[in-house]
Amino acid sequence: MKSIFGSYKYEDKKWKDKAEKWSKEERLGDNVRITGESKDVRLSGEKAVKKHLSPKVNGSSDMLVFVGENTHNSKGVDYEIQNAKSSGKRVIPVRIPGTTGAAPESIRQEEMIAFDPNAIKKALKK
């Protein structure tokens, strides 16, 4: 099974959840699963967030970053991207429909793909 970590600003969680649903329906490819944070630990502090997320990022093969209006302002998303990149994982930015916010600076050079199961499936096959 190919595990893909979904990174997002918490206000955009529904988009990660939708992609996770697509993965369960095998619309993103055979044996592809979207993972992410399993609980909201933001109020426990930065150290708790990193402890919660590091094993999930490290256990994935690639990362999708769901880019909305304020994703570029998220320290959590930045941490997840840096963690993934330092582990040699591909980081693929995905545009949330109806938004125009910038991608986090560290992935602005990457091609932004549409929030569409076929576009995501194609990007994951590269």
C-alpha positions as CSV (number, residue, x, y, z in Angstrom):
1,M,0.0,0.0,0.0
2,K,1.3,3.5,-0.9
3,S,0.7,5.9,1.9
4,I,0.4,9.6,1.0
5,F,0.5,12.2,3.7
6,G,-2.0,15.0,3.3
7,S,-0.7,18.4,4.6
8,Y,-3.2,21.2,5.1
9,K,-4.0,24.2,7.3
10,Y,-6.7,23.0,9.8
11,E,-9.4,25.2,8.3
12,D,-9.0,23.2,5.0
13,K,-9.4,19.8,6.6
14,K,-12.5,18.9,4.6
15,W,-10.4,18.9,1.4
16,K,-8.0,16.4,2.9
17,D,-10.9,14.4,4.0
18,K,-12.4,14.4,0.5
19,A,-9.1,13.2,-1.0
20,E,-8.9,10.5,1.7
21,K,-12.4,9.4,0.6
22,W,-11.3,9.2,-3.0
23,S,-8.3,7.1,-2.0
24,K,-10.6,4.6,-0.2
25,E,-12.7,4.4,-3.3
26,E,-9.4,3.7,-5.3
27,R,-10.0,6.8,-7.4
28,L,-6.3,7.8,-6.8
29,G,-4.9,4.4,-7.9
30,D,-4.8,0.9,-6.6
31,N,-3.6,0.7,-3.0
32,V,-3.1,4.4,-2.5
33,R,-4.2,5.8,0.9
34,I,-4.2,9.4,2.1
35,T,-3.2,9.8,5.7
36,G,-2.8,12.8,7.9
37,E,-3.2,14.0,11.5
38,S,-5.6,11.8,13.4
39,K,-6.4,14.3,16.1
40,D,-6.1,18.0,16.6
41,V,-3.1,18.5,19.0
42,R,-2.5,22.2,18.2
43,L,-3.5,23.4,21.7
44,S,-0.9,21.0,23.2
45,G,2.0,23.1,21.8
46,E,4.5,22.9,18.9
47,K,6.5,20.0,20.5
48,A,3.3,17.9,20.8
49,V,2.3,18.7,17.2
50,K,5.8,17.6,15.9
51,K,5.7,14.4,18.0
52,H,2.3,13.6,16.6
53,L,3.1,14.3,12.9
54,S,6.7,13.2,12.5
55,P,5.9,9.4,12.4
56,K,3.0,10.0,10.0
57,V,5.1,12.1,7.6
58,N,8.1,9.7,7.9
59,G,5.9,6.7,7.2
60,S,4.5,8.1,4.0
61,S,6.0,7.7,0.5
62,D,4.9,11.2,-0.8
63,M,3.1,14.3,0.4
64,L,0.2,16.2,-1.0
65,V,-0.1,19.8,0.3
66,F,-3.6,21.2,0.0
67,V,-3.1,24.9,-0.8
68,G,-5.9,27.3,0.2
69,E,-6.0,31.0,1.1
70,N,-3.7,30.9,4.1
71,T,-1.6,27.7,3.7
72,H,1.5,29.8,3.2
73,N,1.1,31.2,6.7
74,S,1.0,27.8,8.4
75,K,4.0,26.9,10.6
76,G,2.7,23.3,10.8
77,V,2.5,22.9,7.1
78,D,6.0,24.4,6.7
79,Y,7.3,21.9,9.3
80,E,5.6,18.9,7.5
81,I,7.1,20.0,4.1
82,Q,10.6,20.4,5.5
83,N,10.3,17.0,7.3
84,A,9.1,15.3,4.0
85,K,11.8,17.0,1.9
86,S,14.6,16.1,4.4
87,S,13.4,12.4,4.0
88,G,13.6,12.6,0.2
89,K,9.8,12.5,-0.3
90,R,8.0,14.2,-3.2
91,V,5.9,17.1,-2.2
92,I,3.0,17.9,-4.5
93,P,1.0,21.1,-4.1
94,V,-2.8,20.7,-4.8
95,R,-5.0,23.8,-5.3
96,I,-8.1,23.9,-3.2
97,P,-11.0,25.0,-5.5
98,G,-12.1,28.6,-5.2
99,T,-8.9,29.8,-3.5
100,T,-6.0,31.9,-4.7
101,G,-3.6,31.9,-1.7
102,A,0.1,31.4,-2.3
103,A,1.8,28.0,-1.8
104,P,4.3,27.8,1.0
105,E,7.5,29.4,-0.1
106,S,9.5,26.1,0.0
107,I,7.2,24.5,-2.7
108,R,6.4,27.5,-4.9
109,Q,8.6,26.2,-7.7
110,E,6.6,22.9,-7.8
111,E,3.8,22.5,-10.4
112,M,0.4,23.1,-8.7
113,I,-2.1,20.5,-9.6
114,A,-5.9,20.7,-9.6
115,F,-8.0,19.3,-6.8
116,D,-9.3,16.5,-9.0
117,P,-8.9,12.7,-8.5
118,N,-7.6,12.2,-12.0
119,A,-5.0,15.0,-11.7
120,I,-3.9,13.7,-8.3
121,K,-3.7,10.1,-9.6
122,K,-1.5,11.3,-12.5
123,A,0.8,13.3,-10.3
124,L,1.3,10.4,-7.9
125,K,2.3,8.1,-10.8
126,K,5.2,10.4,-11.9
